[in-house]
Amino acid sequence: MTGFEVHPVDLRLSLRARSLLLEEYPQAAAFVERESEGRWRLATGVCDFAGVGRFVLGLADDIEVLGSDEFLAYLRGCVKRMKF
């Protein structure tokens, strides 16, 4: 996603989420650090929450959102608008 303003995002990923992230966005490897066995951390900035939001909501069981408050508010808004 493109834009000029950068917003922080901090995620804890399972091995599955990490693998899918790097398959789709290989350049993200520079921002992913191993925390422990099977757990990875992605701390980066994004110009738009849409792409990372889609990723997080699609892998909700495999990702823990650590921050930012702005991103958490974005996700809550997405969930609120969902229709099942």
C-alpha positions in Angstrom: 0.0 0.0 0.0 1.2 3.5 -0.8 1.1 6.9 0.9 3.3 9.4 2.5 2.4 9.1 6.2 3.9 6.0 8.0 2.1 4.3 10.8 3.7 1.8 13.2 2.6 -1.8 13.3 4.0 -4.4 15.8 2.9 -8.0 15.5 3.9 -11.4 17.0 3.6 -14.1 14.4 3.4 -17.8 14.5 5.7 -19.8 12.2 2.7 -20.2 9.8 2.0 -16.5 9.7 5.7 -15.7 9.2 6.0 -18.2 6.4 2.9 -16.8 4.6 4.1 -13.2 5.1 7.5 -13.9 3.6 6.0 -15.9 0.7 3.8 -13.0 -0.2 6.2 -10.2 0.7 9.8 -11.5 0.7 11.2 -7.9 1.4 9.5 -8.1 4.9 12.3 -10.5 6.0 14.4 -7.5 7.0 11.8 -6.5 9.6 11.1 -10.0 11.1 13.0 -11.1 14.1 12.8 -14.5 15.9 11.6 -14.2 19.5 11.4 -17.8 20.5 10.7 -21.3 19.1 7.8 -20.8 16.7 7.3 -17.1 17.5 8.5 -14.2 15.4 8.1 -10.4 15.7 7.3 -7.9 12.9 7.8 -4.3 13.9 7.6 -1.9 10.9 5.8 1.0 9.5 3.0 1.0 6.8 1.5 3.8 4.8 -2.0 2.2 4.8 -3.5 -0.3 7.3 -5.6 -2.1 4.5 -3.0 -4.6 3.5 -1.6 -5.5 6.9 -5.2 -5.5 8.3 -6.3 -8.1 5.7 -3.3 -10.2 6.6 -4.0 -10.0 10.4 -7.7 -10.6 10.1 -7.1 -13.6 7.7 -4.7 -15.2 10.2 -6.2 -14.0 13.5 -5.3 -17.3 15.3 -1.7 -16.9 14.3 -1.0 -13.3 15.0 -1.0 -11.2 18.2 -1.3 -7.5 17.6 1.1 -5.7 20.0 0.6 -2.2 18.6 -0.1 0.4 17.7 -3.3 1.8 19.2 -4.2 3.3 15.9 -3.9 -0.1 14.2 -5.9 -1.8 16.9 -8.7 0.8 16.4 -8.6 0.2 12.6 -9.0 -3.6 13.2 -11.8 -3.1 15.6 -13.6 -1.0 13.0 -13.1 -3.7 10.4 -14.5 -6.3 12.7 -17.5 -4.1 13.6 -18.4 -3.7 9.9 -18.2 -7.4 9.2 -21.4 -9.1 8.2 -21.9 -12.9 8.6 
